[in-house]
């Protein structure tokens, strides 16, 4: 009986001891696992720190190498520059010697000009002037004498743009072309509609197949003439009502440099006066001087070209009026615009006859200035504002 009681007491005791031993074994295994994980993470962190140190050292070595190479390149650049300067000096010296030899040779040469040859040359020049007068209608005899007043019609759009009427039509429509690169024309019934606050709601929108470049476009006889964006010197003739291209042409020599230094986006500036369509641009071969070309707007062909004495440096815009080019200048920092170079294609007006003409005082510069021969006014765009200038004219001497 006693043995049975002891057996019943020992069984739970032994069971509890075995259970405790099992828990201790599991705890030991867990501790061992945690220890191994920590050791692995510590090794990874140590490797990461070592990699960072290696990267830093490698970057320092690379930086030293790059700086050394750059110093060598700079030294080489200095040597090459010195050699080029030496060559240029020698070339200039040789050119002076050649010019001197040429001048001595020319001075010792007796040149005889046949009298009949001189007469023939003078006759040809006179005939050329007669043809030009016939082509340009010599009855256009007025010249600009002053700018009487300005009126800011509206302030809308970007800093650069162009607005105008069609001087070849009787209607009073206003055309707005916003930006130096765009392909949407806004057409308004009249200037009162244009001046309303929500002007775009009442405008007829026309999308061009190709965008324009610069601000030198004009509307004439129902067509928009503009310099095609992305082309060197292609002029597009676009029928506004039919909304399709009617013709195009290439303007020789144009498009390589800006027409005006202070309006670099405009490579070709188209203009309209009493005689029709003109193109104004500059060429490197003329030293940056402005070139004007008479264009037949029907056949889209060049009728005649003139190299003027008006320089594009510090010029911001120009316009044609009665066969005469008027170039508007300003300061690079902005100021009062002024006309100080005039070129009459028929030599009827001398630059010296016209004093410097200042525009009414206002800040900023003009993006474009267009002459309207019907109204004898200038339609200008200045810093997003649409401006009309009234002109004072007088008879050409």
C-alpha positions in Angstrom: 0.0 0.0 0.0 2.8 2.4 0.9 4.6 1.5 -2.3 1.6 2.4 -4.3 1.3 5.8 -2.6 5.0 6.6 -3.3 4.5 5.7 -7.0 1.7 8.1 -7.3 3.7 10.8 -5.7 6.9 10.3 -7.8 5.2 10.2 -11.1 4.1 13.9 -11.0 7.4 15.0 -9.6 9.4 13.3 -12.3 7.0 14.7 -15.0 7.5 18.3 -13.7 11.3 17.8 -13.7 11.3 16.6 -17.3 9.0 19.5 -18.4 11.4 22.0 -16.8 14.3 20.5 -18.6 12.5 20.7 -21.9 11.8 24.4 -21.4 15.4 25.0 -20.5 16.5 23.3 -23.7 14.1 25.5 -25.8 15.4 28.7 -24.1 19.0 27.7 -24.8 18.2 27.1 -28.4 16.5 30.5 -28.7 19.4 32.3 -27.1 21.8 30.5 -29.4 19.7 31.6 -32.5 19.6 35.3 -31.3 23.4 35.2 -30.7 24.0 33.9 -34.2 21.7 36.6 -35.8 23.4 39.4 -33.8 26.8 38.1 -34.9 25.7 38.0 -38.5 24.3 41.6 -38.3 27.5 42.8 -36.6 29.6 41.3 -39.4 27.4 43.0 -42.1 27.7 46.3 -40.3 31.4 45.9 -40.1 31.6 45.1 -43.8 29.3 48.1 -44.6 31.6 50.4 -42.7 34.6 49.0 -44.5 33.0 49.4 -47.9 32.2 53.0 -47.1 35.8 53.6 -46.1 36.9 51.9 -49.3 34.5 54.1 -51.4 35.7 57.3 -49.7 39.3 56.4 -50.4 38.6 55.5 -54.0 36.7 58.8 -54.5 39.6 60.7 -53.0 42.1 59.0 -55.4 39.7 59.6 -58.4 39.3 63.3 -57.4 43.1 63.7 -57.2 43.5 62.1 -60.7 40.7 64.3 -62.2 42.2 67.5 -60.8 45.6 66.6 -62.1 44.2 65.9 -65.6 42.2 69.2 -65.6 45.3 71.1 -64.6 47.1 69.4 -67.5 44.3 70.3 -69.9 44.3 73.9 -68.7 48.0 74.1 -69.3 47.6 72.6 -72.7 44.8 75.1 -73.5 47.1 78.0 -72.5 49.9 76.6 -74.8 47.5 76.2 -77.7 46.0 79.6 -77.2 49.5 81.1 -77.2 50.3 79.3 -80.5 47.1 80.4 -82.1 47.7 84.0 -81.1 51.2 83.8 -82.6 49.8 82.4 -85.9 47.2 85.2 -86.0 49.9 87.8 -85.4 52.0 86.4 -88.3 49.0 86.2 -90.6 48.1 89.9 -89.9 51.7 90.9 -90.5 51.7 89.0 -93.8 48.4 90.6 -94.8 49.7 94.1 -94.1 52.8 93.3 -96.3 50.5 92.1 -99.1 48.3 95.1 -98.8 51.3 97.4 -99.0 52.7 95.6 -102.0 49.3 95.8 -103.7 49.0 99.6 -103.0 52.5 100.3 -104.4 51.7 98.3 -107.5 48.3 100.0 -108.0 49.9 103.5 -107.5 52.3 102.8 -110.3 49.7 101.6 -112.7 48.0 103.9 -115.0 44.3 103.1 -115.4 42.5 104.5 -118.3 38.7 104.6 -118.2 37.0 104.9 -121.6 34.6 107.9 -121.7 31.9 105.8 -123.5 32.1 103.2 -120.7 31.4 105.8 -118.0 28.4 107.1 -120.0 27.1 103.6 -120.4 27.4 103.0 -116.7 25.6 106.2 -115.8 22.9 105.4 -118.4 22.3 102.0 -116.9 22.1 103.4 -113.4 19.5 106.0 -114.5 17.4 103.3 -116.2 17.5 101.2 -113.1 16.2 104.1 -111.0 13.4 104.7 -113.6 12.4 101.0 -113.3 12.4 101.2 -109.5 10.3 104.4 -109.5 7.8 102.8 -111.9 7.6 99.7 -109.8 7.3 101.5 -106.5 5.0 104.3 -107.6 6.9 107.5 -107.2 3.7 109.4 -106.2 4.3 108.2 -102.6 6.0 111.5 -101.5 5.5 111.9 -97.8 8.0 111.2 -95.0 7.9 110.8 -91.2 8.3 114.1 -89.3 7.4 113.1 -85.8 5.4 110.8 -83.5 2.5 112.8 -82.1 1.0 110.5 -79.4 0.4 107.0 -78.2 -2.6 105.1 -77.0 -2.4 101.9 -75.0 -5.4 100.0 -76.5 -5.1 96.9 -74.3 -2.6 94.9 -72.2 -3.0 91.2 -73.0 -0.7 88.3 -74.0 3.0 87.5 -73.6 5.9 89.9 -73.6 6.4 89.2 -77.3 3.7 89.3 -80.0 2.1 91.1 -82.9 -1.2 92.7 -83.7 -2.5 94.5 -86.8 -5.2 95.3 -89.3 -5.3 94.2 -92.9 -4.3 97.5 -94.7 -5.2 95.8 -98.0 -8.9 95.3 -97.0 -11.7 97.7 -96.1 -12.9 95.8 -93.1 -12.0 96.8 -89.5 -10.9 93.4 -88.3 -8.1 93.1 -85.7 -5.7 90.2 -85.8 -3.7 89.1 -82.6 -0.8 86.7 -82.8 0.5 86.1 -79.3 4.1 84.9 -78.6 7.2 84.5 -80.6 6.4 80.8 -81.4 2.7 79.9 -81.8 0.2 78.7 -84.4 -3.1 80.2 -83.4 -4.5 83.5 -84.9 -7.2 85.4 -83.0 -9.5 87.4 -85.3 -11.8 90.2 -83.9 -14.7 91.9 -85.7 -13.3 95.4 -84.7 -11.2 97.2 -82.2 -14.1 97.7 -79.8 -14.6 93.9 -79.6 -10.9 93.5 -79.1 -10.8 95.9 -76.2 -13.5 94.0 -74.2 -12.2 92.2 -71.1 -13.1 88.7 -72.2 -11.7 89.2 -75.7 -10.9 85.6 -76.5 -14.5 84.6 -76.1 -15.5 86.7 -79.1 -12.5 85.9 -81.3 -12.4 83.6 -84.3 -9.6 81.2 -83.8 -7.6 79.9 -86.7 -4.9 77.2 -86.3 -2.0 77.3 -88.7 -0.6 74.1 -90.2 2.9 75.3 -89.2 3.8 77.6 -86.3 5.4 81.0 -86.8 8.8 82.2 -85.6 9.5 85.7 -84.2 7.0 88.5 -84.4 7.5 89.8 -87.9 4.3 88.6 -89.5 1.8 90.7 -91.4 -1.8 90.4 -92.7 -2.2 91.8 -96.2 -5.0 91.3 -98.8 -6.6 88.6 -96.8 -3.4 86.6 -96.4 -1.1 86.1 -93.4 2.6 86.2 -94.3 4.9 84.7 -91.7 8.3 83.1 -91.2 7.8 79.4 -90.7 9.2 78.1 -87.4 12.1 75.7 -87.7 13.0 76.8 -91.3 15.9 79.0 -92.2 14.1 81.5 -94.4 10.8 80.1 -95.6 7.9 82.6 -95.8 4.4 81.1 -95.8 1.4 82.8 -97.5 -1.7 81.6 -95.6 -5.3 82.3 -96.7 -7.1 83.3 -93.5 -10.6 82.7 -94.6 -10.0 79.4 -96.4 -7.6 78.3 -93.7 -5.0 76.8 -96.0 -1.6 77.6 -97.3 -1.7 79.5 -100.6 2.0 79.7 -101.4 5.5 79.8 -99.9 9.0 81.1 -100.9 12.6 81.1 -99.7 14.1 84.5 -98.9 17.8 84.3 -100.0 20.4 85.4 -97.5 17.9 85.8 -94.6 17.4 83.8 -91.4 21.0 83.3 -90.2 21.1 86.2 -87.7 18.4 88.2 -85.9 17.0 91.2 -87.8 17.4 93.3 -84.7 19.9 92.6 -81.8 17.3 93.5 -79.1 14.6 91.2 -80.6 16.6 88.0 -81.2 13.6 85.8 -81.9 12.8 87.7 -85.1 15.0 86.7 -88.0 12.7 88.0 -90.8 10.5 91.0 -90.2 7.8 91.4 -92.8 6.3 94.8 -93.4 3.6 96.5 -95.5 3.5 100.1 -96.7 1.8 102.0 -99.6 3.8 99.9 -102.1 2.9 96.4 -100.7 5.0 93.7 -99.0 8.6 94.0 -97.8 11.0 91.8 -95.9 13.5 93.2 -93.4 16.5 91.2 -92.2 20.2 91.3 -91.5 23.1 89.3 -93.0 26.6 88.5 -91.7 28.1 89.5 -95.1 26.9 93.1 -94.5 28.5 93.3 -91.1 25.1 93.1 -89.4 23.6 95.9 -91.5 19.9 95.6 -92.3 18.8 94.4 -95.8 15.4 95.2 -97.2 13.7 93.2 -100.0 10.6 94.1 -102.0 8.4 91.0 -102.4 5.6 90.5 -105.0 2.9 89.2 -102.7 1.0 87.6 -105.6 3.8 85.6 -107.2 5.8 85.3 -103.9 9.0 86.4 -105.7 11.8 88.9 -105.0 11.5 92.1 -107.0 14.6 94.0 -105.7 17.0 94.0 -102.7 18.8 96.9 -101.0 21.7 96.8 -98.6 21.2 99.7 -96.2 23.6 101.5 -93.9 21.4 100.9 -90.8 23.0 98.5 -88.4 21.0 95.9 -86.4 23.1 96.5 -83.2 20.9 98.0 -80.5 17.9 97.9 -82.9 14.6 96.6 -81.5 12.3 97.0 -84.5 11.8 98.7 -87.9 9.0 99.5 -90.3 8.5 100.6 -93.9 6.6 103.7 -94.9 6.4 105.2 -98.4 9.5 103.3 -99.7 11.5 104.3 -96.6 12.9 102.2 -93.9 12.8 103.6 -90.3 14.9 101.7 -87.8 14.0 101.9 -84.1 16.8 101.7 -81.5 16.9 101.3 -77.7 19.3 100.5 -74.9 19.9 96.9 -73.9 18.6 97.7 -70.4 15.5 99.4 -71.8 14.7 103.1 -72.2 13.2 105.5 -74.6 12.8 104.1 -78.2 14.1 106.3 -80.9 14.4 106.4 -84.7 17.9 107.3 -85.7 18.5 105.6 -89.0 16.4 106.1 -92.2 16.9 104.6 -95.6 14.9 105.6 -98.7 15.2 103.1 -101.5 14.8 105.8 -104.1 17.3 108.2 -102.5 14.5 110.8 -102.0 15.2 111.2 -98.3 18.6 111.6 -96.7 19.2 110.4 -93.2 20.6 113.8 -92.4 17.3 115.5 -93.2 15.6 113.7 -90.4 16.6 114.4 -86.8 16.4 111.6 -84.2 12.7 110.9 -83.5 11.8 109.8 -80.0 8.7 107.8 -79.1 6.6 109.1 -76.3 8.0 108.3 -72.9 7.3 104.8 -71.7 9.2 101.9 -70.1 10.4 98.8 -71.7 11.0 97.9 -75.4 8.9 97.1 -78.4 8.6 93.5 -79.6 7.3 94.6 -83.0 6.2 97.8 -84.8 4.0 97.7 -87.9 3.0 100.7 -90.1 -0.6 100.9 -91.4 -0.6 102.9 -94.6 -4.4 103.5 -94.6 -4.5 105.0 -91.2 -1.0 106.4 -91.2 -0.5 104.9 -87.7 1.9 102.4 -86.1 0.6 99.3 -84.4 3.1 98.3 -81.8 3.5 95.6 -79.2 5.4 96.6 -76.0 5.8 94.2 -73.0 2.4 92.6 -73.6 0.6 95.9 -74.4 -1.0 96.7 -77.7 -0.2 100.3 -78.6 -1.2 102.7 -81.4 1.2 105.6 -82.3 -0.2 108.5 -84.4 2.3 110.0 -86.9 3.1 113.4 -88.2 4.2 113.5 -91.8 5.5 116.0 -94.3 6.3 116.2 -98.0 9.6 114.8 -99.2 12.0 117.5 -100.3 
